């Protein structure tokens, strides 16, 4: 194996996170779109967790955490300076903010989605729990168009898939919500061709396939 293999799921926000990191690092991977109801044996042999994303490296090592994949990829090649390597404090600040969202926003988002799905009367409470962190993000975007400054960085792409999910739960409410800068931020990312490329649809992969899907990352600085 000379090309890394990425086991992925198109709509999984963690997998989207990993694909964005690989795309901006311009790393070519063999993408295997997983059917989570029929997980490939090859995938389960590598990691018994059976979760996506799973990046298998040519030397046999593997990474099974989305942020870990992003940072690994960008440490190989970071033409857009998403790691903000000029200031190590910025990198630490990004990791801290991502950890805060992962530990607080994502669980709140899951409860909010469940409340909407089952028409729970507590939906406003669940939404409010998400908004606690969204308000902080909106305030950051008052100062600069992206979370850490004038240009996108690791934290923008790490949070993007989850803010995207939030925006879909109660679409009408979201479009009228007091977060115009978050809406603008999302729109800018959606209009970037990179997002369409990482969301490209592939057939499900299985152990019996005699072909593989290879993704060639676009060598663009967008």
Residue pairs with C-beta under 8 A, 6 or more apart in sequence:
1 56
1 58
2 58
3 28
3 29
3 30
3 58
3 214
4 27
4 28
4 29
4 30
4 55
4 56
4 57
4 58
5 29
5 30
5 32
5 55
5 56
6 18
6 19
6 22
6 29
6 30
6 31
6 32
6 53
6 54
6 55
6 56
6 215
7 32
7 34
7 40
7 43
7 52
7 53
7 54
7 55
7 56
8 15
8 18
8 19
8 31
8 32
8 33
8 34
8 52
8 53
9 15
9 33
9 34
9 36
9 52
9 53
10 33
10 199
10 201
10 202
12 52
12 53
13 161
13 162
13 164
13 165
14 51
14 52
14 53
14 66
14 161
15 52
15 53
15 66
16 160
16 161
16 198
16 199
17 53
17 66
17 67
17 69
17 70
17 157
17 158
17 160
17 161
18 53
18 55
18 66
18 69
18 70
19 31
19 53
19 198
20 70
20 157
20 160
20 161
20 194
20 195
20 198
21 66
21 69
21 70
21 71
21 72
21 73
21 74
21 154
21 157
22 29
22 55
22 69
22 73
22 217
23 194
23 197
23 198
23 217
23 218
24 73
24 74
24 78
24 79
24 80
24 82
24 157
24 194
25 73
25 74
25 76
25 77
25 78
25 217
26 77
26 79
26 217
26 218
26 219
27 73
27 76
27 77
27 217
28 214
28 215
28 216
28 217
29 55
29 214
29 215
29 217
30 212
30 213
30 214
30 215
31 202
31 213
31 214
31 215
32 40
32 43
32 205
32 212
32 213
33 202
33 203
33 204
33 205
33 213
34 40
34 43
34 52
34 204
34 205
35 204
35 205
35 206
36 52
38 206
39 50
40 205
40 206
40 207
41 207
42 207
43 50
43 54
44 50
46 54
46 56
46 62
47 54
47 62
47 64
49 64
51 64
53 64
53 66
53 69
54 62
54 63
54 64
55 62
55 63
55 64
55 69
55 72
56 62
57 63
63 69
63 72
66 158
67 98
67 102
67 158
70 154
70 157
70 158
71 83
71 154
74 82
74 83
74 154
75 83
78 85
79 221
80 151
80 152
80 221
81 151
81 153
82 152
82 153
82 154
82 157
83 91
83 153
83 154
84 90
84 91
84 94
84 148
84 149
84 153
84 154
85 91
90 148
90 153
91 154
93 148
94 148
94 153
94 154
94 155
94 158
97 147
97 155
97 159
98 154
98 155
98 158
98 159
100 133
101 133
101 158
101 159
101 162
104 132
104 133
105 130
105 133
105 134
105 162
106 162
108 126
108 129
108 130
108 132
108 133
109 130
109 162
109 165
109 166
109 169
111 126
111 129
112 123
112 126
112 127
112 129
112 130
112 166
112 169
113 165
113 169
114 120
114 126
115 122
115 123
115 126
115 127
116 123
116 169
116 170
120 126
123 170
127 169
127 170
127 173
130 166
134 163
134 166
134 179
134 182
137 147
137 159
137 163
137 182
138 178
138 179
138 181
138 182
140 147
141 147
141 181
141 182
141 184
141 185
142 181
144 150
145 184
145 185
145 188
146 152
146 153
146 156
146 185
147 153
147 155
147 156
147 159
148 155
148 156
152 189
156 185
156 189
157 189
160 186
160 189
163 182
163 185
163 186
164 186
166 174
167 174
167 183
167 186
168 174
174 183
175 183
177 183
189 195
192 222
193 218
193 220
193 222
194 218
194 220
194 222
197 218
200 215
202 213
203 213
205 212
205 213
